[in-house]
Amino acid sequence: MPGKLNQMVLKEYAARFTAKVLSDFYHTKEVINGQELLSLTPSKQINLGIISRLFDQWKSDAQAFRSPYFNFESKEVQDALQEFMNTVSRHISIGRDDLQPMLLEATTDALLLLLAPADYFERKLKAMPNFTYDVENAKRLTKYTHIHQGIARALALRLTDSGEKFVYVNKALGWLAEMMAAGASLDDVAPYVEEFSTVLPLHVNSIVPQSSSVSETVIAPPAPAGKSFFDTALSDTPASGYQAPPVASAPVASKPAPQPVQPVASTSLNSHYKVDVPPSHEDATYGSVQVKVDSILKSIALGHRFMFVNQLFDRDSDAFDKSMRELDQAGTFEEARSLMAGKFASLYGWDMNSEAVADLLALVKRRYN
């Protein structure tokens, strides 16, 4: 996205947004529980950001129980500790002062993701443990990304198609740069700006010249007993979430509508939110990662399509579509590979050792698994 973010304005807005949300919620309550966190703000991305940070703290607290004087590798101990931690997660109770830093960080992150997605994903990749991007990191990045989620899924797809269990972050950063340079399709900004503006008017032009956007907040039923809140916070059944408090004359004095108190004991953080991954034919951006596909042409992610058309088919979209249909009609993977190495490589002057050809071959292989 062209233009540099005005960090001072962004941070000021995030601070005012955070103060408004906290004032609205804690005007009538002392603490917030897990169920209420899922619809704390109208921005699903912000809510996910809080849950992600809470999940990290939950894991850190579990590690704190370990001691060199006891056998924590014992299955009985591991099972008991897991049951205990799951129970703890279903009794979330956070006061205003403790929630404030998490909400502020999540709001700042959400604004960065919305308005400067390349910078956001670059920061996330560089912060990954051991400077590696692996399957677990790919899942986590996708799970906690709502705005411009297509980019997170495209990165996961590149890792899957590479056949590697992990790559160093430098490699993933290269993939990210290719996607953005190829004109990766981003979400429309307008719906997300409206979500922010429900709480506090967001004037995008004061932060950056242009932007992009995503979806809605969801809240789901309580998690089943025996699981952690973090196993169930992304459920399949979204429902209406955040409700804006009544408008008042003073900007921070509005009072939220009373919310029913949910039975905290049955609420569990990681399974009330579920990453919305639409079927591949409904996904206009990148497509979902699949082991086997029925059609090469229909399964190719938009980011990959840009790369293939530009690098392999002389920027001719019709030639690309025709060639993909030919590959779809091949009887076996060997026939499809021969078609690529013979006809297409000669016709378009391919370097069969290039990364673009390797990526296309990996996608074609999924057709014939």
C-alpha positions as CSV (number, residue, x, y, z in Angstrom):
1,M,0.0,0.0,0.0
2,P,1.5,3.3,-1.1
3,G,2.4,5.9,1.5
4,K,3.8,5.6,5.0
5,L,1.6,5.2,8.0
6,N,1.5,8.2,10.3
7,Q,2.4,6.2,13.4
8,M,1.6,9.1,15.8
9,V,-2.0,9.3,14.5
10,L,-2.4,5.5,14.5
11,K,-1.2,5.2,18.1
12,E,-3.4,8.1,19.2
13,Y,-6.4,6.5,17.6
14,A,-5.6,3.1,19.1
15,A,-5.3,4.6,22.5
16,R,-8.7,6.5,22.2
17,F,-10.4,3.4,20.8
18,T,-9.1,1.3,23.7
19,A,-10.2,3.8,26.3
20,K,-13.7,4.0,24.7
21,V,-14.1,0.2,24.6
22,L,-12.9,-0.2,28.2
23,S,-15.1,2.6,29.4
24,D,-18.2,1.2,27.7
25,F,-17.7,-2.4,29.0
26,Y,-16.4,-1.8,32.5
27,H,-19.0,0.9,33.2
28,T,-21.3,-1.8,34.5
29,K,-18.9,-4.7,35.2
30,E,-15.7,-5.4,37.2
31,V,-14.3,-8.2,35.1
32,I,-14.8,-9.7,31.6
33,N,-15.1,-13.4,31.0
34,G,-14.1,-15.5,28.0
35,Q,-17.5,-15.5,26.3
36,E,-17.6,-11.7,26.5
37,L,-14.1,-11.3,25.1
38,L,-15.4,-12.9,21.8
39,S,-17.5,-9.9,21.1
40,L,-15.8,-7.2,23.1
41,T,-15.4,-5.0,19.9
42,P,-17.1,-5.0,16.5
43,S,-13.7,-5.9,15.0
44,K,-13.1,-9.7,14.9
45,Q,-9.4,-9.0,14.2
46,I,-9.0,-7.1,17.5
47,N,-10.9,-9.8,19.4
48,L,-8.7,-12.5,17.8
49,G,-5.6,-10.5,18.8
50,I,-6.7,-10.5,22.5
51,I,-7.3,-14.2,22.4
52,S,-4.0,-14.8,20.8
53,R,-2.2,-12.9,23.5
54,L,-4.2,-14.6,26.2
55,F,-3.4,-18.0,24.7
56,D,0.3,-17.2,24.9
57,Q,0.0,-16.3,28.5
58,W,-2.0,-19.5,29.2
59,K,0.8,-21.6,27.7
60,S,3.4,-19.7,29.6
61,D,1.6,-20.3,32.9
62,A,1.4,-24.0,32.1
63,Q,5.2,-24.1,31.6
64,A,5.6,-22.3,35.0
65,F,4.4,-25.5,36.8
66,R,7.4,-27.5,35.6
67,S,10.0,-28.3,38.1
68,P,13.3,-30.3,38.1
69,Y,12.1,-32.1,41.2
70,F,9.1,-33.8,39.6
71,N,8.5,-36.0,36.6
72,F,6.4,-33.8,34.3
73,E,6.9,-36.3,31.5
74,S,4.7,-38.8,33.2
75,K,1.4,-39.4,31.3
76,E,-0.6,-39.1,34.5
77,V,1.0,-35.8,35.3
78,Q,0.6,-34.5,31.8
79,D,-3.1,-35.5,31.7
80,A,-3.8,-33.9,35.1
81,L,-2.0,-30.7,34.2
82,Q,-3.9,-30.5,30.8
83,E,-7.2,-31.0,32.6
84,F,-6.3,-28.3,35.1
85,M,-5.2,-25.8,32.5
86,N,-8.4,-26.5,30.5
87,T,-10.5,-25.8,33.5
88,V,-8.6,-22.6,34.3
89,S,-9.1,-21.4,30.7
90,R,-12.9,-21.8,31.1
91,H,-12.8,-19.4,34.1
92,I,-11.4,-16.3,32.5
93,S,-11.8,-13.2,34.6
94,I,-9.9,-10.1,33.6
95,G,-10.1,-6.7,35.2
96,R,-9.8,-3.4,33.3
97,D,-6.1,-2.6,34.1
98,D,-5.0,-6.1,33.0
99,L,-7.0,-6.0,29.7
100,Q,-5.9,-2.5,28.7
101,P,-2.4,-3.4,27.4
102,M,-3.7,-6.5,25.5
103,L,-6.5,-4.5,23.9
104,L,-4.2,-1.6,23.0
105,E,-1.7,-3.9,21.3
106,A,-4.5,-5.9,19.5
107,T,-6.0,-2.6,18.2
108,T,-2.7,-1.3,17.0
109,D,-1.9,-4.6,15.3
110,A,-5.4,-4.6,13.6
111,L,-4.9,-1.1,12.2
112,L,-1.5,-2.0,10.9
113,L,-2.8,-5.2,9.2
114,L,-5.7,-3.2,7.7
115,L,-3.7,-0.3,6.4
116,A,-0.2,-1.8,5.7
117,P,-0.6,-5.6,5.3
118,A,2.9,-6.1,3.9
119,D,4.5,-4.5,6.9
120,Y,2.2,-6.5,9.3
121,F,3.0,-9.9,7.8
122,E,6.7,-9.0,7.6
123,R,6.7,-8.2,11.3
124,K,4.9,-11.4,12.1
125,L,7.3,-13.6,10.1
126,K,10.4,-12.0,11.6
127,A,9.0,-12.6,15.1
128,M,8.6,-16.3,14.6
129,P,10.6,-18.5,17.0
130,N,14.0,-19.8,15.7
131,F,13.5,-17.6,12.6
132,T,11.6,-20.5,11.0
133,Y,8.2,-20.6,9.3
134,D,6.7,-24.1,9.8
135,V,3.4,-25.8,9.6
136,E,2.4,-24.8,13.2
137,N,3.4,-21.2,12.6
138,A,1.4,-21.2,9.3
139,K,-1.7,-22.6,11.1
140,R,-1.4,-20.0,13.9
141,L,-0.9,-17.1,11.5
142,T,-3.9,-18.1,9.5
143,K,-6.0,-18.8,12.6
144,Y,-5.5,-15.4,14.2
145,T,-5.7,-13.4,10.9
146,H,-9.1,-12.2,9.9
147,I,-8.3,-9.1,7.8
148,H,-6.5,-10.0,4.6
149,Q,-6.5,-13.6,5.6
150,G,-5.9,-14.6,2.0
151,I,-2.2,-13.6,2.4
152,A,-1.8,-15.9,5.4
153,R,-3.4,-18.7,3.6
154,A,-1.3,-18.1,0.5
155,L,1.9,-18.3,2.6
156,A,0.6,-21.6,4.0
157,L,0.0,-22.8,0.5
158,R,3.5,-22.0,-0.6
159,L,4.9,-23.9,2.4
160,T,2.6,-26.9,1.6
161,D,3.6,-26.9,-2.1
162,S,7.3,-26.6,-1.3
163,G,7.2,-30.0,0.3
164,E,9.3,-28.8,3.2
165,K,8.3,-29.1,6.9
166,F,9.7,-25.6,7.5
167,V,11.6,-22.9,5.8
168,Y,13.7,-20.1,7.2
169,V,11.8,-16.8,7.5
170,N,13.9,-15.2,4.8
171,K,12.3,-17.7,2.3
172,A,8.8,-16.9,3.6
173,L,9.6,-13.1,3.3
174,G,10.5,-13.7,-0.3
175,W,7.2,-15.4,-0.9
176,L,5.4,-12.5,0.7
177,A,7.3,-10.0,-1.5
178,E,6.4,-11.9,-4.6
179,M,2.7,-12.0,-3.7
180,M,2.6,-8.2,-3.0
181,A,4.6,-7.4,-6.2
182,A,2.2,-9.6,-8.2
183,G,-0.7,-7.5,-7.0
184,A,-2.1,-9.8,-4.3
185,S,-5.9,-9.2,-4.0
186,L,-6.6,-7.6,-0.6
187,D,-9.9,-7.2,1.3
188,D,-12.0,-4.1,0.8
189,V,-11.2,-1.6,3.5
190,A,-14.6,0.0,3.9
191,P,-16.4,-2.7,6.0
192,Y,-13.5,-2.7,8.5
193,V,-13.4,1.0,8.7
194,E,-17.1,0.9,9.5
195,E,-16.4,-1.6,12.3
196,F,-13.8,0.6,13.9
197,S,-16.1,3.7,13.4
198,T,-18.9,2.0,15.3
199,V,-16.8,2.6,18.4
200,L,-14.8,5.7,17.3
201,P,-14.8,7.4,13.9
202,L,-11.8,6.2,11.9
203,H,-10.5,8.7,9.3
204,V,-8.2,6.5,7.2
205,N,-6.7,9.4,5.2
206,S,-5.2,10.9,8.4
207,I,-3.2,7.7,8.8
208,V,-2.4,6.6,5.3
209,P,-3.5,7.6,1.8
210,Q,-5.1,4.2,0.9
211,S,-6.2,1.0,2.6
212,S,-8.2,-2.4,2.4
213,S,-10.7,-4.5,4.5
214,V,-12.5,-7.7,6.1
215,S,-15.7,-9.2,7.9
216,E,-17.8,-9.3,11.0
217,T,-17.5,-10.2,14.7
218,V,-18.8,-13.6,15.8
219,I,-19.8,-15.1,19.1
220,A,-20.5,-18.8,19.6
221,P,-21.9,-21.1,22.2
222,P,-20.0,-22.1,25.3
223,A,-17.2,-24.7,24.9
224,P,-17.9,-28.2,26.0
225,A,-16.4,-29.2,29.3
226,G,-13.1,-31.1,29.1
227,K,-11.6,-28.8,26.5
228,S,-9.8,-25.5,26.9
229,F,-11.3,-22.2,25.9
230,F,-8.5,-22.0,23.3
231,D,-9.5,-25.3,21.7
232,T,-13.1,-24.1,21.2
233,A,-12.9,-20.3,20.7
234,L,-13.2,-20.6,16.9
235,S,-16.5,-22.5,16.5
236,D,-18.5,-23.3,13.4
237,T,-21.7,-21.4,14.5
238,P,-21.2,-17.7,14.3
239,A,-23.9,-15.4,15.7
240,S,-24.3,-11.8,16.2
241,G,-21.6,-10.3,18.5
242,Y,-20.8,-6.7,19.4
243,Q,-23.6,-4.2,20.0
244,A,-22.8,-0.6,20.0
245,P,-23.7,1.3,23.1
246,P,-26.3,4.1,22.9
247,V,-24.9,7.4,21.5
248,A,-24.2,10.0,24.2
249,S,-23.2,13.6,24.0
250,A,-19.7,13.0,25.5
251,P,-17.5,10.8,23.4
252,V,-16.5,8.4,26.2
253,A,-19.5,8.6,28.4
254,S,-21.8,6.3,26.4
255,K,-23.2,3.4,28.4
256,P,-23.2,-0.1,26.9
257,A,-26.4,-2.1,26.7
258,P,-26.6,-4.7,29.5
259,Q,-25.2,-8.0,28.5
260,P,-26.4,-11.3,29.9
261,V,-23.7,-13.0,32.0
262,Q,-22.7,-16.3,30.5
263,P,-21.9,-19.3,32.7
264,V,-18.1,-18.8,32.7
265,A,-17.4,-22.4,33.9
266,S,-18.5,-23.7,30.5
267,T,-16.7,-21.1,28.4
268,S,-13.4,-22.1,26.7
269,L,-11.1,-19.6,24.8
270,N,-9.7,-21.5,21.7
271,S,-12.9,-23.0,20.2
272,H,-15.5,-20.2,20.1
273,Y,-13.8,-18.5,17.2
274,K,-13.2,-20.5,14.1
275,V,-11.2,-19.3,11.1
276,D,-13.6,-18.8,8.3
277,V,-12.2,-20.8,5.4
278,P,-14.7,-20.9,2.6
279,P,-14.8,-23.7,0.0
280,S,-12.3,-23.1,-2.8
281,H,-15.0,-22.2,-5.3
282,E,-16.2,-19.4,-3.0
283,D,-12.8,-18.0,-2.2
284,A,-12.1,-15.1,-4.6
285,T,-8.7,-14.4,-3.2
286,Y,-6.4,-17.3,-2.7
287,G,-8.3,-20.5,-2.3
288,S,-7.9,-23.0,0.6
289,V,-5.0,-25.4,0.9
290,Q,-6.0,-28.9,-0.3
291,V,-4.1,-32.1,-0.6
292,K,-6.0,-33.1,-3.8
293,V,-7.9,-30.9,-6.3
294,D,-10.4,-31.8,-9.0
295,S,-9.4,-28.9,-11.3
296,I,-6.0,-27.3,-11.6
297,L,-7.5,-24.1,-13.1
298,K,-10.1,-23.6,-10.4
299,S,-7.7,-24.4,-7.5
300,I,-5.0,-22.0,-8.4
301,A,-4.7,-19.1,-5.9
302,L,-4.9,-15.6,-7.3
303,G,-1.4,-14.8,-6.1
304,H,-0.1,-17.8,-8.0
305,R,-2.2,-17.0,-11.0
306,F,-0.5,-13.6,-11.3
307,M,2.9,-15.1,-11.1
308,F,2.2,-17.9,-13.6
309,V,0.6,-15.5,-16.2
310,N,3.4,-13.0,-15.9
311,Q,6.4,-15.3,-15.7
312,L,5.3,-18.3,-17.7
313,F,2.7,-17.3,-20.2
314,D,4.0,-13.9,-21.5
315,R,1.2,-12.0,-19.6
316,D,-1.4,-13.8,-21.7
317,S,-4.3,-14.8,-19.4
318,D,-6.2,-16.6,-22.2
319,A,-3.1,-18.7,-23.0
320,F,-2.8,-19.5,-19.3
321,D,-6.4,-20.6,-19.0
322,K,-6.2,-22.8,-22.1
323,S,-3.0,-24.5,-20.9
324,M,-4.4,-25.2,-17.5
325,R,-7.5,-26.8,-19.2
326,E,-5.1,-29.0,-21.2
327,L,-3.3,-30.1,-18.0
328,D,-6.7,-30.9,-16.4
329,Q,-7.5,-33.2,-19.3
330,A,-4.2,-35.2,-19.0
331,G,-4.8,-38.8,-17.8
332,T,-1.9,-39.0,-15.4
333,F,0.6,-36.8,-13.6
334,E,3.3,-38.1,-16.0
335,E,1.3,-37.0,-19.0
336,A,0.8,-33.6,-17.5
337,R,4.5,-33.2,-16.6
338,S,5.4,-34.3,-20.2
339,L,3.0,-31.7,-21.5
340,M,4.7,-29.0,-19.4
341,A,8.3,-30.1,-20.2
342,G,7.6,-30.6,-23.9
343,K,4.9,-28.3,-25.4
344,F,4.7,-25.5,-22.9
345,A,8.4,-25.2,-22.1
346,S,9.2,-25.0,-25.8
347,L,6.3,-22.7,-26.7
348,Y,7.0,-20.1,-23.9
349,G,10.7,-20.6,-23.4
350,W,10.5,-21.9,-19.8
351,D,13.4,-22.6,-17.5
352,M,12.3,-25.9,-16.1
353,N,14.4,-25.3,-13.0
354,S,12.7,-22.0,-12.2
355,E,10.7,-21.5,-9.0
356,A,7.6,-20.6,-11.0
357,V,7.7,-23.9,-12.9
358,A,8.4,-25.8,-9.7
359,D,5.3,-24.1,-8.1
360,L,3.1,-24.9,-11.0
361,L,4.3,-28.5,-11.1
362,A,3.5,-28.9,-7.4
363,L,0.0,-27.6,-8.0
364,V,-0.5,-30.0,-11.0
365,K,0.7,-32.9,-8.8
366,R,-2.2,-32.3,-6.4
367,R,-4.6,-33.0,-9.3
368,Y,-3.3,-36.5,-9.6
369,N,-2.6,-37.6,-6.0
